[in-house]
Amino acid sequence: MIRYLLAAAFVCNAVPAFAQTPPAPSAPVAAPTDRPCLQQRNIYDYQLVPGNRSLVVIDLARKRYRLNFIGTCYNLKYHIGIGFRTFGVGGLSCVDKGDSVIIRDVATPGPCIIKDIQYQTPAMDQADAAAAAAAKAKNN
């Protein structure tokens, strides 16, 4: 009987804590200022950027990185998987400029060499969406 009374008292005290409204969001979260470190071992997914000159890579912590290429990287949209050739030792080293994105394709002229890596921001997402809409309108 005492166990039920203690459980009821606990629930009655916990309900007001759950009923509180969450704090209002403050200013938008800015991109981190530290050097982006995309570890090859922690890559979860990737998204194509219109223009074939960039790639957005998402890691297991859901951080989004933008890999900009030296030149145009063709045929990325036709592949399910990509690979990375890095100069670092092991899977925990950071993907850095000068590393390559590898595509297994006979028609692709070569690897896509990374010019720089940066965090993907909401402003970049909006610019990519606008570029995609402009390219779609141009094709139609």
C-alpha positions as CSV (number, residue, x, y, z in Angstrom):
1,M,0.0,0.0,0.0
2,I,2.8,2.4,0.9
3,R,4.4,1.6,-2.5
4,Y,1.3,2.8,-4.3
5,L,1.1,6.0,-2.2
6,L,4.8,6.8,-2.9
7,A,4.3,6.2,-6.7
8,A,1.2,8.4,-6.7
9,A,3.1,11.2,-4.9
10,F,5.9,10.9,-7.3
11,V,3.6,11.1,-10.3
12,C,1.8,14.1,-8.9
13,N,5.1,15.9,-8.3
14,A,6.4,15.0,-11.8
15,V,3.3,16.2,-13.8
16,P,3.9,19.9,-13.3
17,A,7.5,19.4,-14.6
18,F,6.2,18.0,-17.8
19,A,3.5,20.6,-18.2
20,Q,5.9,23.5,-18.4
21,T,6.3,25.1,-21.7
22,P,9.7,24.8,-23.4
23,P,11.7,28.0,-23.5
24,A,11.3,30.1,-26.6
25,P,14.0,29.6,-29.1
26,S,16.6,32.4,-29.0
27,A,18.7,33.5,-31.9
28,P,19.5,31.0,-34.7
29,V,22.4,28.8,-34.0
30,A,25.4,29.8,-35.9
31,A,27.9,27.4,-37.5
32,P,30.7,26.3,-35.2
33,T,33.9,28.3,-35.6
34,D,36.3,25.4,-35.2
35,R,37.9,23.6,-38.1
36,P,35.4,21.1,-39.6
37,C,36.6,17.5,-39.0
38,L,34.6,15.0,-41.1
39,Q,35.8,11.6,-40.1
40,Q,35.6,9.0,-42.8
41,R,34.4,6.3,-40.4
42,N,31.4,8.4,-39.2
43,I,29.9,9.2,-42.5
44,Y,26.1,8.5,-42.5
45,D,24.7,10.0,-45.7
46,Y,25.3,12.5,-48.5
47,Q,23.2,14.9,-50.6
48,L,24.0,16.3,-54.0
49,V,24.3,20.0,-54.6
50,P,23.1,21.5,-57.9
51,G,26.0,22.3,-60.2
52,N,28.2,19.2,-59.5
53,R,30.8,21.3,-57.8
54,S,29.9,20.5,-54.2
55,L,28.6,17.7,-52.0
56,V,26.9,17.8,-48.6
57,V,27.9,15.0,-46.3
58,I,26.1,14.1,-43.0
59,D,27.9,12.3,-40.2
60,L,26.6,10.1,-37.5
61,A,26.2,13.1,-35.1
62,R,24.0,14.7,-37.8
63,K,26.5,17.4,-38.5
64,R,26.4,18.6,-42.1
65,Y,29.6,19.3,-44.0
66,R,30.0,20.9,-47.5
67,L,32.8,19.5,-49.6
68,N,33.7,21.8,-52.5
69,F,35.5,20.3,-55.4
70,I,38.4,21.8,-57.5
71,G,36.4,21.2,-60.7
72,T,33.1,19.8,-61.8
73,C,32.5,16.3,-60.5
74,Y,30.3,14.5,-63.1
75,N,27.9,11.6,-62.6
76,L,27.5,11.8,-58.8
77,K,23.7,11.7,-59.1
78,Y,23.8,8.3,-60.8
79,H,25.6,6.5,-57.9
80,I,24.2,5.0,-54.8
81,G,27.5,5.0,-52.9
82,I,30.7,7.0,-52.9
83,G,34.1,6.5,-51.3
84,F,36.8,8.6,-50.0
85,R,40.6,8.4,-50.6
86,T,42.3,10.3,-47.8
87,F,45.9,10.8,-46.9
88,G,45.2,10.4,-43.2
89,V,46.0,7.2,-41.3
90,G,43.0,5.2,-40.1
91,G,39.2,5.9,-40.2
92,L,39.3,8.5,-37.5
93,S,41.5,11.0,-39.4
94,C,39.7,14.0,-40.9
95,V,38.8,14.3,-44.5
96,D,40.9,17.3,-45.7
97,K,41.5,19.4,-48.8
98,G,43.4,17.4,-51.4
99,D,41.6,14.2,-50.5
100,S,39.3,12.7,-53.2
101,V,35.8,11.4,-53.6
102,I,35.9,8.2,-55.5
103,I,33.1,6.9,-57.8
104,R,33.2,3.4,-59.3
105,D,32.4,4.2,-62.9
106,V,34.1,3.5,-66.2
107,A,32.9,6.8,-67.8
108,T,34.0,9.1,-65.0
109,P,37.2,10.9,-65.9
110,G,38.8,10.7,-62.5
111,P,38.4,11.3,-58.8
112,C,36.7,14.5,-57.5
113,I,39.4,16.4,-55.6
114,I,38.3,18.3,-52.5
115,K,39.2,22.0,-52.5
116,D,37.8,22.8,-49.1
117,I,35.5,21.6,-46.3
118,Q,33.1,23.8,-44.4
119,Y,30.0,23.4,-42.2
120,Q,26.7,23.5,-44.1
121,T,24.5,26.4,-42.9
122,P,20.8,27.1,-43.4
123,A,21.8,30.1,-45.6
124,M,23.7,27.6,-47.9
125,D,20.7,25.4,-47.9
126,Q,18.5,28.3,-49.1
127,A,21.0,29.2,-51.8
128,D,21.2,25.6,-53.0
129,A,17.4,25.4,-53.1
130,A,17.2,28.6,-55.2
131,A,19.9,27.3,-57.6
132,A,18.0,24.0,-58.0
133,A,14.7,25.9,-58.7
134,A,16.5,28.2,-61.2
135,A,18.0,25.1,-63.0
136,K,14.7,23.4,-63.1
137,A,13.0,26.5,-64.5
138,K,15.7,26.9,-67.1
139,N,15.2,23.2,-68.3
140,N,11.5,23.6,-68.6
